[in-house]
Amino acid sequence: MNWRITLFPLALVIAGCSTPPNQIVPFRDGVLRAMTYTQASDYCSAKGQDPKWLGKAPAESGVLFQCQ
């Protein structure tokens, strides 16, 4: 059996699980969640708005904000 065929899928799984998500997620009623303050600020700046910080997301999974 070729060991490269066995290790390649394992390497893909490990690499995929170690990268943090970097997207903005709608949370509730116009509230958005981002992984970092910088990411949230960049998102609002791209829309020509300022971020309004609402605090940490549940389970310390990022920050909650709105663009205004």
mmCIF file of the N, C-alpha and C atoms, coordinates in Angstrom:
data_MODEL
# 
_entry.id   MODEL 
# 
loop_
_atom_site.group_PDB 
_atom_site.id 
_atom_site.type_symbol 
_atom_site.label_atom_id 
_atom_site.label_alt_id 
_atom_site.label_comp_id 
_atom_site.label_asym_id 
_atom_site.label_entity_id 
_atom_site.label_seq_id 
_atom_site.pdbx_PDB_ins_code 
_atom_site.Cartn_x 
_atom_site.Cartn_y 
_atom_site.Cartn_z 
_atom_site.occupancy 
_atom_site.B_iso_or_equiv 
_atom_site.pdbx_formal_charge 
_atom_site.auth_seq_id 
_atom_site.auth_comp_id 
_atom_site.auth_asym_id 
_atom_site.auth_atom_id 
_atom_site.pdbx_PDB_model_num 
ATOM 1   N N  . MET A 1 1  ? 0.845   -1.178 0.000  1.00 0.00 ? 1  MET A N  1 
ATOM 2   C CA . MET A 1 1  ? 0.000   0.000  0.000  1.00 0.00 ? 1  MET A CA 1 
ATOM 3   C C  . MET A 1 1  ? 0.894   1.245  0.000  1.00 0.00 ? 1  MET A C  1 
ATOM 4   N N  . ASN A 1 2  ? 0.508   2.205  -0.753 1.00 0.00 ? 2  ASN A N  1 
ATOM 5   C CA . ASN A 1 2  ? 1.273   3.428  -0.861 1.00 0.00 ? 2  ASN A CA 1 
ATOM 6   C C  . ASN A 1 2  ? 0.930   4.338  0.333  1.00 0.00 ? 2  ASN A C  1 
ATOM 7   N N  . TRP A 1 3  ? 1.929   4.679  1.143  1.00 0.00 ? 3  TRP A N  1 
ATOM 8   C CA . TRP A 1 3  ? 1.694   5.453  2.360  1.00 0.00 ? 3  TRP A CA 1 
ATOM 9   C C  . TRP A 1 3  ? 1.287   6.896  2.060  1.00 0.00 ? 3  TRP A C  1 
ATOM 10  N N  . ARG A 1 4  ? 1.662   7.428  0.903  1.00 0.00 ? 4  ARG A N  1 
ATOM 11  C CA . ARG A 1 4  ? 1.275   8.798  0.547  1.00 0.00 ? 4  ARG A CA 1 
ATOM 12  C C  . ARG A 1 4  ? -0.231  8.918  0.335  1.00 0.00 ? 4  ARG A C  1 
ATOM 13  N N  . ILE A 1 5  ? -0.835  7.898  -0.196 1.00 0.00 ? 5  ILE A N  1 
ATOM 14  C CA . ILE A 1 5  ? -2.289  7.925  -0.412 1.00 0.00 ? 5  ILE A CA 1 
ATOM 15  C C  . ILE A 1 5  ? -3.014  7.962  0.926  1.00 0.00 ? 5  ILE A C  1 
ATOM 16  N N  . THR A 1 6  ? -2.459  7.340  1.931  1.00 0.00 ? 6  THR A N  1 
ATOM 17  C CA . THR A 1 6  ? -3.074  7.313  3.251  1.00 0.00 ? 6  THR A CA 1 
ATOM 18  C C  . THR A 1 6  ? -2.855  8.627  3.998  1.00 0.00 ? 6  THR A C  1 
ATOM 19  N N  . LEU A 1 7  ? -1.674  9.208  3.890  1.00 0.00 ? 7  LEU A N  1 
ATOM 20  C CA . LEU A 1 7  ? -1.364  10.413 4.649  1.00 0.00 ? 7  LEU A CA 1 
ATOM 21  C C  . LEU A 1 7  ? -1.919  11.696 4.036  1.00 0.00 ? 7  LEU A C  1 
ATOM 22  N N  . PHE A 1 8  ? -2.144  11.731 2.748  1.00 0.00 ? 8  PHE A N  1 
ATOM 23  C CA . PHE A 1 8  ? -2.633  12.939 2.101  1.00 0.00 ? 8  PHE A CA 1 
ATOM 24  C C  . PHE A 1 8  ? -3.995  13.375 2.631  1.00 0.00 ? 8  PHE A C  1 
ATOM 25  N N  . PRO A 1 9  ? -5.006  12.499 2.697  1.00 0.00 ? 9  PRO A N  1 
ATOM 26  C CA . PRO A 1 9  ? -6.302  12.930 3.258  1.00 0.00 ? 9  PRO A CA 1 
ATOM 27  C C  . PRO A 1 9  ? -6.185  13.354 4.721  1.00 0.00 ? 9  PRO A C  1 
ATOM 28  N N  . LEU A 1 10 ? -5.332  12.682 5.480  1.00 0.00 ? 10 LEU A N  1 
ATOM 29  C CA . LEU A 1 10 ? -5.141  13.049 6.877  1.00 0.00 ? 10 LEU A CA 1 
ATOM 30  C C  . LEU A 1 10 ? -4.546  14.453 6.985  1.00 0.00 ? 10 LEU A C  1 
ATOM 31  N N  . ALA A 1 11 ? -3.597  14.780 6.140  1.00 0.00 ? 11 ALA A N  1 
ATOM 32  C CA . ALA A 1 11 ? -2.993  16.109 6.139  1.00 0.00 ? 11 ALA A CA 1 
ATOM 33  C C  . ALA A 1 11 ? -4.024  17.183 5.772  1.00 0.00 ? 11 ALA A C  1 
ATOM 34  N N  . LEU A 1 12 ? -4.911  16.883 4.849  1.00 0.00 ? 12 LEU A N  1 
ATOM 35  C CA . LEU A 1 12 ? -5.958  17.836 4.474  1.00 0.00 ? 12 LEU A CA 1 
ATOM 36  C C  . LEU A 1 12 ? -6.910  18.103 5.627  1.00 0.00 ? 12 LEU A C  1 
ATOM 37  N N  . VAL A 1 13 ? -7.265  17.075 6.350  1.00 0.00 ? 13 VAL A N  1 
ATOM 38  C CA . VAL A 1 13 ? -8.171  17.230 7.494  1.00 0.00 ? 13 VAL A CA 1 
ATOM 39  C C  . VAL A 1 13 ? -7.521  18.072 8.575  1.00 0.00 ? 13 VAL A C  1 
ATOM 40  N N  . ILE A 1 14 ? -6.273  17.794 8.880  1.00 0.00 ? 14 ILE A N  1 
ATOM 41  C CA . ILE A 1 14 ? -5.569  18.557 9.912  1.00 0.00 ? 14 ILE A CA 1 
ATOM 42  C C  . ILE A 1 14 ? -5.428  20.019 9.495  1.00 0.00 ? 14 ILE A C  1 
ATOM 43  N N  . ALA A 1 15 ? -5.081  20.277 8.261  1.00 0.00 ? 15 ALA A N  1 
ATOM 44  C CA . ALA A 1 15 ? -4.921  21.648 7.784  1.00 0.00 ? 15 ALA A CA 1 
ATOM 45  C C  . ALA A 1 15 ? -6.252  22.390 7.784  1.00 0.00 ? 15 ALA A C  1 
ATOM 46  N N  . GLY A 1 16 ? -7.320  21.725 7.426  1.00 0.00 ? 16 GLY A N  1 
ATOM 47  C CA . GLY A 1 16 ? -8.636  22.354 7.395  1.00 0.00 ? 16 GLY A CA 1 
ATOM 48  C C  . GLY A 1 16 ? -9.165  22.675 8.774  1.00 0.00 ? 16 GLY A C  1 
ATOM 49  N N  . CYS A 1 17 ? -8.854  21.861 9.743  1.00 0.00 ? 17 CYS A N  1 
ATOM 50  C CA . CYS A 1 17 ? -9.351  22.081 11.100 1.00 0.00 ? 17 CYS A CA 1 
ATOM 51  C C  . CYS A 1 17 ? -8.550  23.136 11.847 1.00 0.00 ? 17 CYS A C  1 
ATOM 52  N N  . SER A 1 18 ? -7.370  23.429 11.399 1.00 0.00 ? 18 SER A N  1 
ATOM 53  C CA . SER A 1 18 ? -6.534  24.365 12.143 1.00 0.00 ? 18 SER A CA 1 
ATOM 54  C C  . SER A 1 18 ? -6.693  25.807 11.681 1.00 0.00 ? 18 SER A C  1 
ATOM 55  N N  . THR A 1 19 ? -7.392  26.052 10.596 1.00 0.00 ? 19 THR A N  1 
ATOM 56  C CA . THR A 1 19 ? -7.575  27.418 10.132 1.00 0.00 ? 19 THR A CA 1 
ATOM 57  C C  . THR A 1 19 ? -8.839  28.010 10.735 1.00 0.00 ? 19 THR A C  1 
ATOM 58  N N  . PRO A 1 20 ? -8.728  29.186 11.351 1.00 0.00 ? 20 PRO A N  1 
ATOM 59  C CA . PRO A 1 20 ? -9.907  29.800 11.969 1.00 0.00 ? 20 PRO A CA 1 
ATOM 60  C C  . PRO A 1 20 ? -10.855 30.354 10.917 1.00 0.00 ? 20 PRO A C  1 
ATOM 61  N N  . PRO A 1 21 ? -12.141 30.354 11.196 1.00 0.00 ? 21 PRO A N  1 
ATOM 62  C CA . PRO A 1 21 ? -13.083 30.950 10.253 1.00 0.00 ? 21 PRO A CA 1 
ATOM 63  C C  . PRO A 1 21 ? -12.886 32.456 10.218 1.00 0.00 ? 21 PRO A C  1 
ATOM 64  N N  . ASN A 1 22 ? -13.059 33.048 9.067  1.00 0.00 ? 22 ASN A N  1 
ATOM 65  C CA . ASN A 1 22 ? -12.834 34.490 8.949  1.00 0.00 ? 22 ASN A CA 1 
ATOM 66  C C  . ASN A 1 22 ? -13.987 35.176 8.249  1.00 0.00 ? 22 ASN A C  1 
ATOM 67  N N  . GLN A 1 23 ? -15.175 34.844 8.642  1.00 0.00 ? 23 GLN A N  1 
ATOM 68  C CA . GLN A 1 23 ? -16.315 35.444 7.984  1.00 0.00 ? 23 GLN A CA 1 
ATOM 69  C C  . GLN A 1 23 ? -17.195 36.165 8.993  1.00 0.00 ? 23 GLN A C  1 
ATOM 70  N N  . ILE A 1 24 ? -18.016 37.043 8.492  1.00 0.00 ? 24 ILE A N  1 
ATOM 71  C CA . ILE A 1 24 ? -18.983 37.770 9.305  1.00 0.00 ? 24 ILE A CA 1 
ATOM 72  C C  . ILE A 1 24 ? -20.282 36.963 9.278  1.00 0.00 ? 24 ILE A C  1 
ATOM 73  N N  . VAL A 1 25 ? -20.848 36.712 10.452 1.00 0.00 ? 25 VAL A N  1 
ATOM 74  C CA . VAL A 1 25 ? -22.037 35.872 10.555 1.00 0.00 ? 25 VAL A CA 1 
ATOM 75  C C  . VAL A 1 25 ? -23.187 36.691 11.130 1.00 0.00 ? 25 VAL A C  1 
ATOM 76  N N  . PRO A 1 26 ? -24.346 36.716 10.442 1.00 0.00 ? 26 PRO A N  1 
ATOM 77  C CA . PRO A 1 26 ? -25.519 37.371 11.031 1.00 0.00 ? 26 PRO A CA 1 
ATOM 78  C C  . PRO A 1 26 ? -25.930 36.608 12.282 1.00 0.00 ? 26 PRO A C  1 
ATOM 79  N N  . PHE A 1 27 ? -26.157 37.334 13.371 1.00 0.00 ? 27 PHE A N  1 
ATOM 80  C CA . PHE A 1 27 ? -26.445 36.677 14.639 1.00 0.00 ? 27 PHE A CA 1 
ATOM 81  C C  . PHE A 1 27 ? -27.919 36.779 14.992 1.00 0.00 ? 27 PHE A C  1 
ATOM 82  N N  . ARG A 1 28 ? -28.436 38.003 15.100 1.00 0.00 ? 28 ARG A N  1 
ATOM 83  C CA . ARG A 1 28 ? -29.867 38.208 15.359 1.00 0.00 ? 28 ARG A CA 1 
ATOM 84  C C  . ARG A 1 28 ? -30.217 39.674 15.146 1.00 0.00 ? 28 ARG A C  1 
ATOM 85  N N  . ASP A 1 29 ? -31.352 39.967 14.624 1.00 0.00 ? 29 ASP A N  1 
ATOM 86  C CA . ASP A 1 29 ? -31.909 41.320 14.478 1.00 0.00 ? 29 ASP A CA 1 
ATOM 87  C C  . ASP A 1 29 ? -30.877 42.396 14.118 1.00 0.00 ? 29 ASP A C  1 
ATOM 88  N N  . GLY A 1 30 ? -30.141 42.180 13.055 1.00 0.00 ? 30 GLY A N  1 
ATOM 89  C CA . GLY A 1 30 ? -29.178 43.166 12.602 1.00 0.00 ? 30 GLY A CA 1 
ATOM 90  C C  . GLY A 1 30 ? -27.837 43.120 13.308 1.00 0.00 ? 30 GLY A C  1 
ATOM 91  N N  . VAL A 1 31 ? -27.704 42.233 14.285 1.00 0.00 ? 31 VAL A N  1 
ATOM 92  C CA . VAL A 1 31 ? -26.437 42.069 14.999 1.00 0.00 ? 31 VAL A CA 1 
ATOM 93  C C  . VAL A 1 31 ? -25.581 41.085 14.213 1.00 0.00 ? 31 VAL A C  1 
ATOM 94  N N  . LEU A 1 32 ? -24.298 41.408 14.102 1.00 0.00 ? 32 LEU A N  1 
ATOM 95  C CA . LEU A 1 32 ? -23.362 40.556 13.367 1.00 0.00 ? 32 LEU A CA 1 
ATOM 96  C C  . LEU A 1 32 ? -22.292 40.041 14.317 1.00 0.00 ? 32 LEU A C  1 
ATOM 97  N N  . ARG A 1 33 ? -21.680 38.926 13.948 1.00 0.00 ? 33 ARG A N  1 
ATOM 98  C CA . ARG A 1 33 ? -20.586 38.373 14.738 1.00 0.00 ? 33 ARG A CA 1 
ATOM 99  C C  . ARG A 1 33 ? -19.351 38.220 13.874 1.00 0.00 ? 33 ARG A C  1 
ATOM 100 N N  . ALA A 1 34 ? -18.213 38.656 14.404 1.00 0.00 ? 34 ALA A N  1 
ATOM 101 C CA . ALA A 1 34 ? -16.926 38.490 13.728 1.00 0.00 ? 34 ALA A CA 1 
ATOM 102 C C  . ALA A 1 34 ? -15.969 37.854 14.721 1.00 0.00 ? 34 ALA A C  1 
ATOM 103 N N  . MET A 1 35 ? -14.908 37.266 14.222 1.00 0.00 ? 35 MET A N  1 
ATOM 104 C CA . MET A 1 35 ? -13.933 36.628 15.098 1.00 0.00 ? 35 MET A CA 1 
ATOM 105 C C  . MET A 1 35 ? -13.071 37.669 15.826 1.00 0.00 ? 35 MET A C  1 
ATOM 106 N N  . THR A 1 36 ? -12.807 38.825 15.191 1.00 0.00 ? 36 THR A N  1 
ATOM 107 C CA . THR A 1 36 ? -11.954 39.845 15.803 1.00 0.00 ? 36 THR A CA 1 
ATOM 108 C C  . THR A 1 36 ? -12.561 41.228 15.603 1.00 0.00 ? 36 THR A C  1 
ATOM 109 N N  . TYR A 1 37 ? -12.110 42.174 16.426 1.00 0.00 ? 37 TYR A N  1 
ATOM 110 C CA . TYR A 1 37 ? -12.536 43.565 16.277 1.00 0.00 ? 37 TYR A CA 1 
ATOM 111 C C  . TYR A 1 37 ? -12.071 44.133 14.940 1.00 0.00 ? 37 TYR A C  1 
ATOM 112 N N  . THR A 1 38 ? -10.887 43.777 14.525 1.00 0.00 ? 38 THR A N  1 
ATOM 113 C CA . THR A 1 38 ? -10.340 44.278 13.261 1.00 0.00 ? 38 THR A CA 1 
ATOM 114 C C  . THR A 1 38 ? -11.195 43.830 12.086 1.00 0.00 ? 38 THR A C  1 
ATOM 115 N N  . GLN A 1 39 ? -11.586 42.584 12.106 1.00 0.00 ? 39 GLN A N  1 
ATOM 116 C CA . GLN A 1 39 ? -12.419 42.043 11.035 1.00 0.00 ? 39 GLN A CA 1 
ATOM 117 C C  . GLN A 1 39 ? -13.764 42.769 10.988 1.00 0.00 ? 39 GLN A C  1 
ATOM 118 N N  . ALA A 1 40 ? -14.346 43.023 12.137 1.00 0.00 ? 40 ALA A N  1 
ATOM 119 C CA . ALA A 1 40 ? -15.623 43.740 12.195 1.00 0.00 ? 40 ALA A CA 1 
ATOM 120 C C  . ALA A 1 40 ? -15.463 45.171 11.706 1.00 0.00 ? 40 ALA A C  1 
ATOM 121 N N  . SER A 1 41 ? -14.401 45.822 12.118 1.00 0.00 ? 41 SER A N  1 
ATOM 122 C CA . SER A 1 41 ? -14.149 47.195 11.694 1.00 0.00 ? 41 SER A CA 1 
ATOM 123 C C  . SER A 1 41 ? -13.944 47.281 10.181 1.00 0.00 ? 41 SER A C  1 
ATOM 124 N N  . ASP A 1 42 ? -13.189 46.353 9.631  1.00 0.00 ? 42 ASP A N  1 
ATOM 125 C CA . ASP A 1 42 ? -12.966 46.321 8.178  1.00 0.00 ? 42 ASP A CA 1 
ATOM 126 C C  . ASP A 1 42 ? -14.272 46.099 7.426  1.00 0.00 ? 42 ASP A C  1 
ATOM 127 N N  . TYR A 1 43 ? -15.130 45.236 7.962  1.00 0.00 ? 43 TYR A N  1 
ATOM 128 C CA . TYR A 1 43 ? -16.418 44.944 7.326  1.00 0.00 ? 43 TYR A CA 1 
ATOM 129 C C  . TYR A 1 43 ? -17.282 46.199 7.252  1.00 0.00 ? 43 TYR A C  1 
ATOM 130 N N  . CYS A 1 44 ? -17.362 46.938 8.363  1.00 0.00 ? 44 CYS A N  1 
ATOM 131 C CA . CYS A 1 44 ? -18.170 48.161 8.380  1.00 0.00 ? 44 CYS A CA 1 
ATOM 132 C C  . CYS A 1 44 ? -17.536 49.252 7.517  1.00 0.00 ? 44 CYS A C  1 
ATOM 133 N N  . SER A 1 45 ? -16.221 49.352 7.554  1.00 0.00 ? 45 SER A N  1 
ATOM 134 C CA . SER A 1 45 ? -15.530 50.363 6.745  1.00 0.00 ? 45 SER A CA 1 
ATOM 135 C C  . SER A 1 45 ? -15.779 50.148 5.257  1.00 0.00 ? 45 SER A C  1 
ATOM 136 N N  . ALA A 1 46 ? -15.853 48.902 4.831  1.00 0.00 ? 46 ALA A N  1 
ATOM 137 C CA . ALA A 1 46 ? -16.118 48.600 3.425  1.00 0.00 ? 46 ALA A CA 1 
ATOM 138 C C  . ALA A 1 46 ? -17.509 49.080 3.008  1.00 0.00 ? 46 ALA A C  1 
ATOM 139 N N  . LYS A 1 47 ? -18.420 49.189 3.976  1.00 0.00 ? 47 LYS A N  1 
ATOM 140 C CA . LYS A 1 47 ? -19.768 49.676 3.697  1.00 0.00 ? 47 LYS A CA 1 
ATOM 141 C C  . LYS A 1 47 ? -19.895 51.177 3.948  1.00 0.00 ? 47 LYS A C  1 
ATOM 142 N N  . GLY A 1 48 ? -18.785 51.820 4.361  1.00 0.00 ? 48 GLY A N  1 
ATOM 143 C CA . GLY A 1 48 ? -18.817 53.249 4.638  1.00 0.00 ? 48 GLY A CA 1 
ATOM 144 C C  . GLY A 1 48 ? -19.506 53.588 5.945  1.00 0.00 ? 48 GLY A C  1 
ATOM 145 N N  . GLN A 1 49 ? -19.507 52.655 6.882  1.00 0.00 ? 49 GLN A N  1 
ATOM 146 C CA . GLN A 1 49 ? -20.166 52.858 8.171  1.00 0.00 ? 49 GLN A CA 1 
ATOM 147 C C  . GLN A 1 49 ? -19.178 52.628 9.307  1.00 0.00 ? 49 GLN A C  1 
ATOM 148 N N  . ASP A 1 50 ? -19.611 52.975 10.519 1.00 0.00 ? 50 ASP A N  1 
ATOM 149 C CA . ASP A 1 50 ? -18.796 52.750 11.711 1.00 0.00 ? 50 ASP A CA 1 
ATOM 150 C C  . ASP A 1 50 ? -19.380 51.589 12.513 1.00 0.00 ? 50 ASP A C  1 
ATOM 151 N N  . PRO A 1 51 ? -18.524 50.796 13.146 1.00 0.00 ? 51 PRO A N  1 
ATOM 152 C CA . PRO A 1 51 ? -19.032 49.692 13.966 1.00 0.00 ? 51 PRO A CA 1 
ATOM 153 C C  . PRO A 1 51 ? -19.513 50.186 15.331 1.00 0.00 ? 51 PRO A C  1 
ATOM 154 N N  . LYS A 1 52 ? -20.586 49.597 15.794 1.00 0.00 ? 52 LYS A N  1 
ATOM 155 C CA . LYS A 1 52 ? -21.071 49.828 17.153 1.00 0.00 ? 52 LYS A CA 1 
ATOM 156 C C  . LYS A 1 52 ? -20.852 48.507 17.891 1.00 0.00 ? 52 LYS A C  1 
ATOM 157 N N  . TRP A 1 53 ? -19.975 48.530 18.891 1.00 0.00 ? 53 TRP A N  1 
ATOM 158 C CA . TRP A 1 53 ? -19.611 47.306 19.604 1.00 0.00 ? 53 TRP A CA 1 
ATOM 159 C C  . TRP A 1 53 ? -20.692 46.943 20.606 1.00 0.00 ? 53 TRP A C  1 
ATOM 160 N N  . LEU A 1 54 ? -21.104 45.689 20.595 1.00 0.00 ? 54 LEU A N  1 
ATOM 161 C CA . LEU A 1 54 ? -22.158 45.209 21.489 1.00 0.00 ? 54 LEU A CA 1 
ATOM 162 C C  . LEU A 1 54 ? -21.636 44.220 22.524 1.00 0.00 ? 54 LEU A C  1 
ATOM 163 N N  . GLY A 1 55 ? -20.381 43.856 22.442 1.00 0.00 ? 55 GLY A N  1 
ATOM 164 C CA . GLY A 1 55 ? -19.801 42.950 23.436 1.00 0.00 ? 55 GLY A CA 1 
ATOM 165 C C  . GLY A 1 55 ? -19.283 41.668 22.809 1.00 0.00 ? 55 GLY A C  1 
ATOM 166 N N  . LYS A 1 56 ? -18.974 40.735 23.691 1.00 0.00 ? 56 LYS A N  1 
ATOM 167 C CA . LYS A 1 56 ? -18.457 39.452 23.236 1.00 0.00 ? 56 LYS A CA 1 
ATOM 168 C C  . LYS A 1 56 ? -19.598 38.531 22.833 1.00 0.00 ? 56 LYS A C  1 
ATOM 169 N N  . ALA A 1 57 ? -19.335 37.685 21.851 1.00 0.00 ? 57 ALA A N  1 
ATOM 170 C CA . ALA A 1 57 ? -20.323 36.707 21.410 1.00 0.00 ? 57 ALA A CA 1 
ATOM 171 C C  . ALA A 1 57 ? -20.400 35.580 22.440 1.00 0.00 ? 57 ALA A C  1 
ATOM 172 N N  . PRO A 1 58 ? -21.497 34.851 22.467 1.00 0.00 ? 58 PRO A N  1 
ATOM 173 C CA . PRO A 1 58 ? -21.621 33.730 23.399 1.00 0.00 ? 58 PRO A CA 1 
ATOM 174 C C  . PRO A 1 58 ? -20.472 32.744 23.253 1.00 0.00 ? 58 PRO A C  1 
ATOM 175 N N  . ALA A 1 59 ? -20.058 32.189 24.354 1.00 0.00 ? 59 ALA A N  1 
ATOM 176 C CA . ALA A 1 59 ? -18.999 31.189 24.420 1.00 0.00 ? 59 ALA A CA 1 
ATOM 177 C C  . ALA A 1 59 ? -17.660 31.741 23.924 1.00 0.00 ? 59 ALA A C  1 
ATOM 178 N N  . GLU A 1 60 ? -17.484 33.068 24.067 1.00 0.00 ? 60 GLU A N  1 
ATOM 179 C CA . GLU A 1 60 ? -16.218 33.702 23.673 1.00 0.00 ? 60 GLU A CA 1 
ATOM 180 C C  . GLU A 1 60 ? -15.849 33.402 22.223 1.00 0.00 ? 60 GLU A C  1 
ATOM 181 N N  . SER A 1 61 ? -16.866 33.334 21.342 1.00 0.00 ? 61 SER A N  1 
ATOM 182 C CA . SER A 1 61 ? -16.636 32.955 19.946 1.00 0.00 ? 61 SER A CA 1 
ATOM 183 C C  . SER A 1 61 ? -16.460 34.155 19.020 1.00 0.00 ? 61 SER A C  1 
ATOM 184 N N  . GLY A 1 62 ? -16.076 35.291 19.555 1.00 0.00 ? 62 GLY A N  1 
ATOM 185 C CA . GLY A 1 62 ? -15.870 36.470 18.731 1.00 0.00 ? 62 GLY A CA 1 
ATOM 186 C C  . GLY A 1 62 ? -16.508 37.692 19.371 1.00 0.00 ? 62 GLY A C  1 
ATOM 187 N N  . VAL A 1 63 ? -16.814 38.680 18.547 1.00 0.00 ? 63 VAL A N  1 
ATOM 188 C CA . VAL A 1 63 ? -17.427 39.923 19.033 1.00 0.00 ? 63 VAL A CA 1 
ATOM 189 C C  . VAL A 1 63 ? -18.739 40.175 18.295 1.00 0.00 ? 63 VAL A C  1 
ATOM 190 N N  . LEU A 1 64 ? -19.655 40.814 19.001 1.00 0.00 ? 64 LEU A N  1 
ATOM 191 C CA . LEU A 1 64 ? -20.940 41.208 18.412 1.00 0.00 ? 64 LEU A CA 1 
ATOM 192 C C  . LEU A 1 64 ? -20.866 42.693 18.070 1.00 0.00 ? 64 LEU A C  1 
ATOM 193 N N  . PHE A 1 65 ? -21.440 43.065 16.927 1.00 0.00 ? 65 PHE A N  1 
ATOM 194 C CA . PHE A 1 65 ? -21.410 44.464 16.496 1.00 0.00 ? 65 PHE A CA 1 
ATOM 195 C C  . PHE A 1 65 ? -22.513 44.731 15.511 1.00 0.00 ? 65 PHE A C  1 
ATOM 196 N N  . GLN A 1 66 ? -22.744 46.019 15.267 1.00 0.00 ? 66 GLN A N  1 
ATOM 197 C CA . GLN A 1 66 ? -23.650 46.482 14.220 1.00 0.00 ? 66 GLN A CA 1 
ATOM 198 C C  . GLN A 1 66 ? -22.931 47.570 13.452 1.00 0.00 ? 66 GLN A C  1 
ATOM 199 N N  . CYS A 1 67 ? -23.234 47.688 12.182 1.00 0.00 ? 67 CYS A N  1 
ATOM 200 C CA . CYS A 1 67 ? -22.683 48.777 11.379 1.00 0.00 ? 67 CYS A CA 1 
ATOM 201 C C  . CYS A 1 67 ? -23.694 49.915 11.358 1.00 0.00 ? 67 CYS A C  1 
ATOM 202 N N  . GLN A 1 68 ? -23.218 51.124 11.672 1.00 0.00 ? 68 GLN A N  1 
ATOM 203 C CA . GLN A 1 68 ? -24.126 52.281 11.700 1.00 0.00 ? 68 GLN A CA 1 
ATOM 204 C C  . GLN A 1 68 ? -23.536 53.414 10.928 1.00 0.00 ? 68 GLN A C  1 
# 
